[in-house]
Amino acid sequence: MKDMMMEVYSVLSADPTIAKEVTAKNIKFYEVPESFDSTKPFIIIDTPLGPPTSAYYAANKEMSQTFSYQINVETQSRILTKEIAKAVKAVMWKFGYAQLNGGLDEYFSETKRFVDARRYRKNTQIHDTDY
């Protein structure tokens, strides 16, 4: 069985523009641990839209799946947040994900962090359903 979330993690951590600012250990799934050093830039890969769903059927058999992820970029600098979010968007596009409407572009005074959260969706290739 394949793991699409890990595939997303791999393409994000392998990108040189992202890796320059965010180390692979600062890319997390779902949330960051309380002991995490939040003074450094980090990325969260989340699934707020739910688990994968069936995209296409033929002869009563699933032919493709739809994956949706929200990628949160958080830093203490507005410009750096935007630069990393732009690099994430480019990487996700190359990986076959399109950006969806919605998301978040906010400054949180309690954490003193800028957050850019964007949602992405992709359908797998036909017969690629082993997730």
MODELLER restraints for C-alpha pairs under 7 A, 6 or more apart:
rsr = mdl.restraints
at = mdl.atoms
rsr.add(forms.Gaussian(group=physical.xy_distance, feature=features.Distance(at['CA:1:A'], at['CA:130:A']), mean=5.36, stdev=0.5))
rsr.add(forms.Gaussian(group=physical.xy_distance, feature=features.Distance(at['CA:1:A'], at['CA:131:A']), mean=5.49, stdev=0.5))
rsr.add(forms.Gaussian(group=physical.xy_distance, feature=features.Distance(at['CA:2:A'], at['CA:130:A']), mean=6.01, stdev=0.5))
rsr.add(forms.Gaussian(group=physical.xy_distance, feature=features.Distance(at['CA:2:A'], at['CA:131:A']), mean=5.00, stdev=0.5))
rsr.add(forms.Gaussian(group=physical.xy_distance, feature=features.Distance(at['CA:3:A'], at['CA:131:A']), mean=6.00, stdev=0.5))
rsr.add(forms.Gaussian(group=physical.xy_distance, feature=features.Distance(at['CA:12:A'], at['CA:18:A']), mean=6.87, stdev=0.5))
rsr.add(forms.Gaussian(group=physical.xy_distance, feature=features.Distance(at['CA:12:A'], at['CA:88:A']), mean=6.78, stdev=0.5))
rsr.add(forms.Gaussian(group=physical.xy_distance, feature=features.Distance(at['CA:12:A'], at['CA:91:A']), mean=6.69, stdev=0.5))
rsr.add(forms.Gaussian(group=physical.xy_distance, feature=features.Distance(at['CA:13:A'], at['CA:19:A']), mean=5.93, stdev=0.5))
rsr.add(forms.Gaussian(group=physical.xy_distance, feature=features.Distance(at['CA:13:A'], at['CA:24:A']), mean=5.26, stdev=0.5))
rsr.add(forms.Gaussian(group=physical.xy_distance, feature=features.Distance(at['CA:17:A'], at['CA:87:A']), mean=6.56, stdev=0.5))
rsr.add(forms.Gaussian(group=physical.xy_distance, feature=features.Distance(at['CA:18:A'], at['CA:84:A']), mean=6.04, stdev=0.5))
rsr.add(forms.Gaussian(group=physical.xy_distance, feature=features.Distance(at['CA:18:A'], at['CA:87:A']), mean=6.40, stdev=0.5))
rsr.add(forms.Gaussian(group=physical.xy_distance, feature=features.Distance(at['CA:21:A'], at['CA:41:A']), mean=6.83, stdev=0.5))
rsr.add(forms.Gaussian(group=physical.xy_distance, feature=features.Distance(at['CA:22:A'], at['CA:41:A']), mean=5.82, stdev=0.5))
rsr.add(forms.Gaussian(group=physical.xy_distance, feature=features.Distance(at['CA:22:A'], at['CA:42:A']), mean=5.88, stdev=0.5))
rsr.add(forms.Gaussian(group=physical.xy_distance, feature=features.Distance(at['CA:26:A'], at['CA:42:A']), mean=4.92, stdev=0.5))
rsr.add(forms.Gaussian(group=physical.xy_distance, feature=features.Distance(at['CA:26:A'], at['CA:43:A']), mean=6.43, stdev=0.5))
rsr.add(forms.Gaussian(group=physical.xy_distance, feature=features.Distance(at['CA:27:A'], at['CA:42:A']), mean=5.80, stdev=0.5))
rsr.add(forms.Gaussian(group=physical.xy_distance, feature=features.Distance(at['CA:27:A'], at['CA:43:A']), mean=4.70, stdev=0.5))
rsr.add(forms.Gaussian(group=physical.xy_distance, feature=features.Distance(at['CA:27:A'], at['CA:44:A']), mean=5.83, stdev=0.5))
rsr.add(forms.Gaussian(group=physical.xy_distance, feature=features.Distance(at['CA:28:A'], at['CA:43:A']), mean=6.24, stdev=0.5))
rsr.add(forms.Gaussian(group=physical.xy_distance, feature=features.Distance(at['CA:28:A'], at['CA:44:A']), mean=4.85, stdev=0.5))
rsr.add(forms.Gaussian(group=physical.xy_distance, feature=features.Distance(at['CA:28:A'], at['CA:45:A']), mean=6.23, stdev=0.5))
rsr.add(forms.Gaussian(group=physical.xy_distance, feature=features.Distance(at['CA:29:A'], at['CA:44:A']), mean=5.56, stdev=0.5))
rsr.add(forms.Gaussian(group=physical.xy_distance, feature=features.Distance(at['CA:29:A'], at['CA:45:A']), mean=4.88, stdev=0.5))
rsr.add(forms.Gaussian(group=physical.xy_distance, feature=features.Distance(at['CA:29:A'], at['CA:46:A']), mean=6.05, stdev=0.5))
rsr.add(forms.Gaussian(group=physical.xy_distance, feature=features.Distance(at['CA:30:A'], at['CA:44:A']), mean=6.14, stdev=0.5))
rsr.add(forms.Gaussian(group=physical.xy_distance, feature=features.Distance(at['CA:30:A'], at['CA:45:A']), mean=5.79, stdev=0.5))
rsr.add(forms.Gaussian(group=physical.xy_distance, feature=features.Distance(at['CA:30:A'], at['CA:46:A']), mean=4.58, stdev=0.5))
rsr.add(forms.Gaussian(group=physical.xy_distance, feature=features.Distance(at['CA:31:A'], at['CA:44:A']), mean=6.27, stdev=0.5))
rsr.add(forms.Gaussian(group=physical.xy_distance, feature=features.Distance(at['CA:39:A'], at['CA:76:A']), mean=7.00, stdev=0.5))
rsr.add(forms.Gaussian(group=physical.xy_distance, feature=features.Distance(at['CA:40:A'], at['CA:75:A']), mean=6.57, stdev=0.5))
rsr.add(forms.Gaussian(group=physical.xy_distance, feature=features.Distance(at['CA:41:A'], at['CA:74:A']), mean=5.73, stdev=0.5))
rsr.add(forms.Gaussian(group=physical.xy_distance, feature=features.Distance(at['CA:41:A'], at['CA:75:A']), mean=4.46, stdev=0.5))
rsr.add(forms.Gaussian(group=physical.xy_distance, feature=features.Distance(at['CA:42:A'], at['CA:73:A']), mean=6.05, stdev=0.5))
rsr.add(forms.Gaussian(group=physical.xy_distance, feature=features.Distance(at['CA:42:A'], at['CA:74:A']), mean=5.52, stdev=0.5))
rsr.add(forms.Gaussian(group=physical.xy_distance, feature=features.Distance(at['CA:42:A'], at['CA:75:A']), mean=6.71, stdev=0.5))
rsr.add(forms.Gaussian(group=physical.xy_distance, feature=features.Distance(at['CA:43:A'], at['CA:71:A']), mean=6.76, stdev=0.5))
rsr.add(forms.Gaussian(group=physical.xy_distance, feature=features.Distance(at['CA:43:A'], at['CA:72:A']), mean=5.45, stdev=0.5))
rsr.add(forms.Gaussian(group=physical.xy_distance, feature=features.Distance(at['CA:43:A'], at['CA:73:A']), mean=4.67, stdev=0.5))
rsr.add(forms.Gaussian(group=physical.xy_distance, feature=features.Distance(at['CA:43:A'], at['CA:74:A']), mean=6.36, stdev=0.5))
rsr.add(forms.Gaussian(group=physical.xy_distance, feature=features.Distance(at['CA:44:A'], at['CA:71:A']), mean=5.71, stdev=0.5))
rsr.add(forms.Gaussian(group=physical.xy_distance, feature=features.Distance(at['CA:44:A'], at['CA:72:A']), mean=5.00, stdev=0.5))
rsr.add(forms.Gaussian(group=physical.xy_distance, feature=features.Distance(at['CA:44:A'], at['CA:73:A']), mean=6.72, stdev=0.5))
rsr.add(forms.Gaussian(group=physical.xy_distance, feature=features.Distance(at['CA:45:A'], at['CA:69:A']), mean=6.68, stdev=0.5))
rsr.add(forms.Gaussian(group=physical.xy_distance, feature=features.Distance(at['CA:45:A'], at['CA:70:A']), mean=5.98, stdev=0.5))
rsr.add(forms.Gaussian(group=physical.xy_distance, feature=features.Distance(at['CA:45:A'], at['CA:71:A']), mean=4.84, stdev=0.5))
rsr.add(forms.Gaussian(group=physical.xy_distance, feature=features.Distance(at['CA:45:A'], at['CA:72:A']), mean=6.61, stdev=0.5))
rsr.add(forms.Gaussian(group=physical.xy_distance, feature=features.Distance(at['CA:46:A'], at['CA:69:A']), mean=5.67, stdev=0.5))
rsr.add(forms.Gaussian(group=physical.xy_distance, feature=features.Distance(at['CA:46:A'], at['CA:70:A']), mean=5.09, stdev=0.5))
rsr.add(forms.Gaussian(group=physical.xy_distance, feature=features.Distance(at['CA:46:A'], at['CA:71:A']), mean=6.36, stdev=0.5))
rsr.add(forms.Gaussian(group=physical.xy_distance, feature=features.Distance(at['CA:47:A'], at['CA:68:A']), mean=6.53, stdev=0.5))
rsr.add(forms.Gaussian(group=physical.xy_distance, feature=features.Distance(at['CA:47:A'], at['CA:69:A']), mean=4.90, stdev=0.5))
rsr.add(forms.Gaussian(group=physical.xy_distance, feature=features.Distance(at['CA:47:A'], at['CA:70:A']), mean=5.96, stdev=0.5))
rsr.add(forms.Gaussian(group=physical.xy_distance, feature=features.Distance(at['CA:48:A'], at['CA:70:A']), mean=6.74, stdev=0.5))
rsr.add(forms.Gaussian(group=physical.xy_distance, feature=features.Distance(at['CA:49:A'], at['CA:68:A']), mean=6.46, stdev=0.5))
rsr.add(forms.Gaussian(group=physical.xy_distance, feature=features.Distance(at['CA:52:A'], at['CA:65:A']), mean=6.36, stdev=0.5))
rsr.add(forms.Gaussian(group=physical.xy_distance, feature=features.Distance(at['CA:52:A'], at['CA:66:A']), mean=5.48, stdev=0.5))
rsr.add(forms.Gaussian(group=physical.xy_distance, feature=features.Distance(at['CA:52:A'], at['CA:67:A']), mean=4.88, stdev=0.5))
rsr.add(forms.Gaussian(group=physical.xy_distance, feature=features.Distance(at['CA:53:A'], at['CA:65:A']), mean=5.57, stdev=0.5))
rsr.add(forms.Gaussian(group=physical.xy_distance, feature=features.Distance(at['CA:53:A'], at['CA:66:A']), mean=5.24, stdev=0.5))
rsr.add(forms.Gaussian(group=physical.xy_distance, feature=features.Distance(at['CA:53:A'], at['CA:67:A']), mean=6.96, stdev=0.5))
rsr.add(forms.Gaussian(group=physical.xy_distance, feature=features.Distance(at['CA:54:A'], at['CA:62:A']), mean=6.40, stdev=0.5))
rsr.add(forms.Gaussian(group=physical.xy_distance, feature=features.Distance(at['CA:54:A'], at['CA:64:A']), mean=6.08, stdev=0.5))
rsr.add(forms.Gaussian(group=physical.xy_distance, feature=features.Distance(at['CA:54:A'], at['CA:65:A']), mean=4.51, stdev=0.5))
rsr.add(forms.Gaussian(group=physical.xy_distance, feature=features.Distance(at['CA:54:A'], at['CA:66:A']), mean=6.06, stdev=0.5))
rsr.add(forms.Gaussian(group=physical.xy_distance, feature=features.Distance(at['CA:55:A'], at['CA:64:A']), mean=5.14, stdev=0.5))
rsr.add(forms.Gaussian(group=physical.xy_distance, feature=features.Distance(at['CA:55:A'], at['CA:65:A']), mean=4.75, stdev=0.5))
rsr.add(forms.Gaussian(group=physical.xy_distance, feature=features.Distance(at['CA:55:A'], at['CA:66:A']), mean=5.43, stdev=0.5))
rsr.add(forms.Gaussian(group=physical.xy_distance, feature=features.Distance(at['CA:55:A'], at['CA:123:A']), mean=6.67, stdev=0.5))
rsr.add(forms.Gaussian(group=physical.xy_distance, feature=features.Distance(at['CA:56:A'], at['CA:62:A']), mean=6.08, stdev=0.5))
rsr.add(forms.Gaussian(group=physical.xy_distance, feature=features.Distance(at['CA:56:A'], at['CA:63:A']), mean=5.26, stdev=0.5))
rsr.add(forms.Gaussian(group=physical.xy_distance, feature=features.Distance(at['CA:56:A'], at['CA:64:A']), mean=5.29, stdev=0.5))
rsr.add(forms.Gaussian(group=physical.xy_distance, feature=features.Distance(at['CA:57:A'], at['CA:63:A']), mean=5.21, stdev=0.5))
rsr.add(forms.Gaussian(group=physical.xy_distance, feature=features.Distance(at['CA:63:A'], at['CA:126:A']), mean=5.33, stdev=0.5))
rsr.add(forms.Gaussian(group=physical.xy_distance, feature=features.Distance(at['CA:63:A'], at['CA:127:A']), mean=4.97, stdev=0.5))
rsr.add(forms.Gaussian(group=physical.xy_distance, feature=features.Distance(at['CA:63:A'], at['CA:129:A']), mean=6.68, stdev=0.5))
rsr.add(forms.Gaussian(group=physical.xy_distance, feature=features.Distance(at['CA:64:A'], at['CA:123:A']), mean=6.56, stdev=0.5))
rsr.add(forms.Gaussian(group=physical.xy_distance, feature=features.Distance(at['CA:64:A'], at['CA:124:A']), mean=5.43, stdev=0.5))
rsr.add(forms.Gaussian(group=physical.xy_distance, feature=features.Distance(at['CA:64:A'], at['CA:125:A']), mean=6.17, stdev=0.5))
rsr.add(forms.Gaussian(group=physical.xy_distance, feature=features.Distance(at['CA:64:A'], at['CA:126:A']), mean=5.14, stdev=0.5))
rsr.add(forms.Gaussian(group=physical.xy_distance, feature=features.Distance(at['CA:64:A'], at['CA:127:A']), mean=6.00, stdev=0.5))
rsr.add(forms.Gaussian(group=physical.xy_distance, feature=features.Distance(at['CA:64:A'], at['CA:128:A']), mean=5.94, stdev=0.5))
rsr.add(forms.Gaussian(group=physical.xy_distance, feature=features.Distance(at['CA:64:A'], at['CA:129:A']), mean=5.62, stdev=0.5))
rsr.add(forms.Gaussian(group=physical.xy_distance, feature=features.Distance(at['CA:65:A'], at['CA:123:A']), mean=5.50, stdev=0.5))
rsr.add(forms.Gaussian(group=physical.xy_distance, feature=features.Distance(at['CA:65:A'], at['CA:124:A']), mean=5.43, stdev=0.5))
rsr.add(forms.Gaussian(group=physical.xy_distance, feature=features.Distance(at['CA:65:A'], at['CA:129:A']), mean=6.10, stdev=0.5))
rsr.add(forms.Gaussian(group=physical.xy_distance, feature=features.Distance(at['CA:66:A'], at['CA:121:A']), mean=6.94, stdev=0.5))
rsr.add(forms.Gaussian(group=physical.xy_distance, feature=features.Distance(at['CA:66:A'], at['CA:122:A']), mean=5.60, stdev=0.5))
rsr.add(forms.Gaussian(group=physical.xy_distance, feature=features.Distance(at['CA:66:A'], at['CA:123:A']), mean=4.32, stdev=0.5))
rsr.add(forms.Gaussian(group=physical.xy_distance, feature=features.Distance(at['CA:66:A'], at['CA:124:A']), mean=6.43, stdev=0.5))
rsr.add(forms.Gaussian(group=physical.xy_distance, feature=features.Distance(at['CA:67:A'], at['CA:121:A']), mean=5.57, stdev=0.5))
rsr.add(forms.Gaussian(group=physical.xy_distance, feature=features.Distance(at['CA:67:A'], at['CA:122:A']), mean=5.34, stdev=0.5))
rsr.add(forms.Gaussian(group=physical.xy_distance, feature=features.Distance(at['CA:67:A'], at['CA:123:A']), mean=6.33, stdev=0.5))
rsr.add(forms.Gaussian(group=physical.xy_distance, feature=features.Distance(at['CA:68:A'], at['CA:120:A']), mean=5.56, stdev=0.5))
rsr.add(forms.Gaussian(group=physical.xy_distance, feature=features.Distance(at['CA:68:A'], at['CA:121:A']), mean=4.35, stdev=0.5))
rsr.add(forms.Gaussian(group=physical.xy_distance, feature=features.Distance(at['CA:68:A'], at['CA:122:A']), mean=6.62, stdev=0.5))
rsr.add(forms.Gaussian(group=physical.xy_distance, feature=features.Distance(at['CA:69:A'], at['CA:119:A']), mean=5.61, stdev=0.5))
rsr.add(forms.Gaussian(group=physical.xy_distance, feature=features.Distance(at['CA:69:A'], at['CA:120:A']), mean=5.33, stdev=0.5))
rsr.add(forms.Gaussian(group=physical.xy_distance, feature=features.Distance(at['CA:69:A'], at['CA:121:A']), mean=6.54, stdev=0.5))
rsr.add(forms.Gaussian(group=physical.xy_distance, feature=features.Distance(at['CA:70:A'], at['CA:117:A']), mean=6.42, stdev=0.5))
rsr.add(forms.Gaussian(group=physical.xy_distance, feature=features.Distance(at['CA:70:A'], at['CA:118:A']), mean=5.47, stdev=0.5))
rsr.add(forms.Gaussian(group=physical.xy_distance, feature=features.Distance(at['CA:70:A'], at['CA:119:A']), mean=4.21, stdev=0.5))
rsr.add(forms.Gaussian(group=physical.xy_distance, feature=features.Distance(at['CA:70:A'], at['CA:120:A']), mean=6.25, stdev=0.5))
rsr.add(forms.Gaussian(group=physical.xy_distance, feature=features.Distance(at['CA:71:A'], at['CA:117:A']), mean=5.54, stdev=0.5))
rsr.add(forms.Gaussian(group=physical.xy_distance, feature=features.Distance(at['CA:71:A'], at['CA:118:A']), mean=5.51, stdev=0.5))
rsr.add(forms.Gaussian(group=physical.xy_distance, feature=features.Distance(at['CA:71:A'], at['CA:119:A']), mean=6.35, stdev=0.5))
rsr.add(forms.Gaussian(group=physical.xy_distance, feature=features.Distance(at['CA:72:A'], at['CA:115:A']), mean=6.61, stdev=0.5))
rsr.add(forms.Gaussian(group=physical.xy_distance, feature=features.Distance(at['CA:72:A'], at['CA:116:A']), mean=5.71, stdev=0.5))
rsr.add(forms.Gaussian(group=physical.xy_distance, feature=features.Distance(at['CA:72:A'], at['CA:117:A']), mean=4.10, stdev=0.5))
rsr.add(forms.Gaussian(group=physical.xy_distance, feature=features.Distance(at['CA:72:A'], at['CA:118:A']), mean=6.55, stdev=0.5))
rsr.add(forms.Gaussian(group=physical.xy_distance, feature=features.Distance(at['CA:73:A'], at['CA:81:A']), mean=6.13, stdev=0.5))
rsr.add(forms.Gaussian(group=physical.xy_distance, feature=features.Distance(at['CA:73:A'], at['CA:84:A']), mean=6.97, stdev=0.5))
rsr.add(forms.Gaussian(group=physical.xy_distance, feature=features.Distance(at['CA:73:A'], at['CA:85:A']), mean=6.12, stdev=0.5))
rsr.add(forms.Gaussian(group=physical.xy_distance, feature=features.Distance(at['CA:73:A'], at['CA:115:A']), mean=5.68, stdev=0.5))
rsr.add(forms.Gaussian(group=physical.xy_distance, feature=features.Distance(at['CA:73:A'], at['CA:116:A']), mean=5.25, stdev=0.5))
rsr.add(forms.Gaussian(group=physical.xy_distance, feature=features.Distance(at['CA:73:A'], at['CA:117:A']), mean=6.22, stdev=0.5))
rsr.add(forms.Gaussian(group=physical.xy_distance, feature=features.Distance(at['CA:74:A'], at['CA:81:A']), mean=6.13, stdev=0.5))
rsr.add(forms.Gaussian(group=physical.xy_distance, feature=features.Distance(at['CA:74:A'], at['CA:113:A']), mean=6.22, stdev=0.5))
rsr.add(forms.Gaussian(group=physical.xy_distance, feature=features.Distance(at['CA:74:A'], at['CA:114:A']), mean=5.59, stdev=0.5))
rsr.add(forms.Gaussian(group=physical.xy_distance, feature=features.Distance(at['CA:74:A'], at['CA:115:A']), mean=4.63, stdev=0.5))
rsr.add(forms.Gaussian(group=physical.xy_distance, feature=features.Distance(at['CA:74:A'], at['CA:116:A']), mean=6.66, stdev=0.5))
rsr.add(forms.Gaussian(group=physical.xy_distance, feature=features.Distance(at['CA:75:A'], at['CA:81:A']), mean=5.61, stdev=0.5))
rsr.add(forms.Gaussian(group=physical.xy_distance, feature=features.Distance(at['CA:75:A'], at['CA:113:A']), mean=5.43, stdev=0.5))
rsr.add(forms.Gaussian(group=physical.xy_distance, feature=features.Distance(at['CA:75:A'], at['CA:114:A']), mean=5.56, stdev=0.5))
rsr.add(forms.Gaussian(group=physical.xy_distance, feature=features.Distance(at['CA:75:A'], at['CA:115:A']), mean=6.96, stdev=0.5))
rsr.add(forms.Gaussian(group=physical.xy_distance, feature=features.Distance(at['CA:76:A'], at['CA:112:A']), mean=6.34, stdev=0.5))
rsr.add(forms.Gaussian(group=physical.xy_distance, feature=features.Distance(at['CA:76:A'], at['CA:113:A']), mean=4.65, stdev=0.5))
rsr.add(forms.Gaussian(group=physical.xy_distance, feature=features.Distance(at['CA:76:A'], at['CA:114:A']), mean=5.87, stdev=0.5))
rsr.add(forms.Gaussian(group=physical.xy_distance, feature=features.Distance(at['CA:77:A'], at['CA:114:A']), mean=6.51, stdev=0.5))
rsr.add(forms.Gaussian(group=physical.xy_distance, feature=features.Distance(at['CA:78:A'], at['CA:114:A']), mean=5.72, stdev=0.5))
rsr.add(forms.Gaussian(group=physical.xy_distance, feature=features.Distance(at['CA:81:A'], at['CA:114:A']), mean=6.62, stdev=0.5))
rsr.add(forms.Gaussian(group=physical.xy_distance, feature=features.Distance(at['CA:81:A'], at['CA:115:A']), mean=6.95, stdev=0.5))
rsr.add(forms.Gaussian(group=physical.xy_distance, feature=features.Distance(at['CA:81:A'], at['CA:116:A']), mean=6.69, stdev=0.5))
rsr.add(forms.Gaussian(group=physical.xy_distance, feature=features.Distance(at['CA:85:A'], at['CA:116:A']), mean=6.66, stdev=0.5))
rsr.add(forms.Gaussian(group=physical.xy_distance, feature=features.Distance(at['CA:96:A'], at['CA:122:A']), mean=6.09, stdev=0.5))
rsr.add(forms.Gaussian(group=physical.xy_distance, feature=features.Distance(at['CA:97:A'], at['CA:120:A']), mean=5.66, stdev=0.5))
rsr.add(forms.Gaussian(group=physical.xy_distance, feature=features.Distance(at['CA:97:A'], at['CA:121:A']), mean=5.14, stdev=0.5))
rsr.add(forms.Gaussian(group=physical.xy_distance, feature=features.Distance(at['CA:97:A'], at['CA:122:A']), mean=4.65, stdev=0.5))
rsr.add(forms.Gaussian(group=physical.xy_distance, feature=features.Distance(at['CA:98:A'], at['CA:120:A']), mean=5.36, stdev=0.5))
rsr.add(forms.Gaussian(group=physical.xy_distance, feature=features.Distance(at['CA:98:A'], at['CA:121:A']), mean=5.47, stdev=0.5))
rsr.add(forms.Gaussian(group=physical.xy_distance, feature=features.Distance(at['CA:98:A'], at['CA:122:A']), mean=6.54, stdev=0.5))
rsr.add(forms.Gaussian(group=physical.xy_distance, feature=features.Distance(at['CA:99:A'], at['CA:119:A']), mean=5.73, stdev=0.5))
rsr.add(forms.Gaussian(group=physical.xy_distance, feature=features.Distance(at['CA:99:A'], at['CA:120:A']), mean=4.37, stdev=0.5))
rsr.add(forms.Gaussian(group=physical.xy_distance, feature=features.Distance(at['CA:99:A'], at['CA:121:A']), mean=6.53, stdev=0.5))
rsr.add(forms.Gaussian(group=physical.xy_distance, feature=features.Distance(at['CA:100:A'], at['CA:119:A']), mean=5.31, stdev=0.5))
rsr.add(forms.Gaussian(group=physical.xy_distance, feature=features.Distance(at['CA:100:A'], at['CA:120:A']), mean=5.46, stdev=0.5))
rsr.add(forms.Gaussian(group=physical.xy_distance, feature=features.Distance(at['CA:100:A'], at['CA:121:A']), mean=6.83, stdev=0.5))
rsr.add(forms.Gaussian(group=physical.xy_distance, feature=features.Distance(at['CA:103:A'], at['CA:117:A']), mean=5.09, stdev=0.5))
rsr.add(forms.Gaussian(group=physical.xy_distance, feature=features.Distance(at['CA:103:A'], at['CA:118:A']), mean=4.73, stdev=0.5))
rsr.add(forms.Gaussian(group=physical.xy_distance, feature=features.Distance(at['CA:103:A'], at['CA:119:A']), mean=6.14, stdev=0.5))
rsr.add(forms.Gaussian(group=physical.xy_distance, feature=features.Distance(at['CA:104:A'], at['CA:115:A']), mean=6.96, stdev=0.5))
rsr.add(forms.Gaussian(group=physical.xy_distance, feature=features.Distance(at['CA:104:A'], at['CA:116:A']), mean=5.51, stdev=0.5))
rsr.add(forms.Gaussian(group=physical.xy_distance, feature=features.Distance(at['CA:104:A'], at['CA:117:A']), mean=4.78, stdev=0.5))
rsr.add(forms.Gaussian(group=physical.xy_distance, feature=features.Distance(at['CA:104:A'], at['CA:118:A']), mean=6.68, stdev=0.5))
rsr.add(forms.Gaussian(group=physical.xy_distance, feature=features.Distance(at['CA:105:A'], at['CA:115:A']), mean=5.77, stdev=0.5))
rsr.add(forms.Gaussian(group=physical.xy_distance, feature=features.Distance(at['CA:105:A'], at['CA:116:A']), mean=4.61, stdev=0.5))
rsr.add(forms.Gaussian(group=physical.xy_distance, feature=features.Distance(at['CA:105:A'], at['CA:117:A']), mean=6.52, stdev=0.5))
rsr.add(forms.Gaussian(group=physical.xy_distance, feature=features.Distance(at['CA:106:A'], at['CA:114:A']), mean=5.85, stdev=0.5))
rsr.add(forms.Gaussian(group=physical.xy_distance, feature=features.Distance(at['CA:106:A'], at['CA:115:A']), mean=5.35, stdev=0.5))
rsr.add(forms.Gaussian(group=physical.xy_distance, feature=features.Distance(at['CA:106:A'], at['CA:116:A']), mean=6.69, stdev=0.5))
rsr.add(forms.Gaussian(group=physical.xy_distance, feature=features.Distance(at['CA:107:A'], at['CA:113:A']), mean=5.83, stdev=0.5))
rsr.add(forms.Gaussian(group=physical.xy_distance, feature=features.Distance(at['CA:107:A'], at['CA:114:A']), mean=4.38, stdev=0.5))
rsr.add(forms.Gaussian(group=physical.xy_distance, feature=features.Distance(at['CA:107:A'], at['CA:115:A']), mean=6.18, stdev=0.5))
rsr.add(forms.Gaussian(group=physical.xy_distance, feature=features.Distance(at['CA:108:A'], at['CA:114:A']), mean=6.37, stdev=0.5))
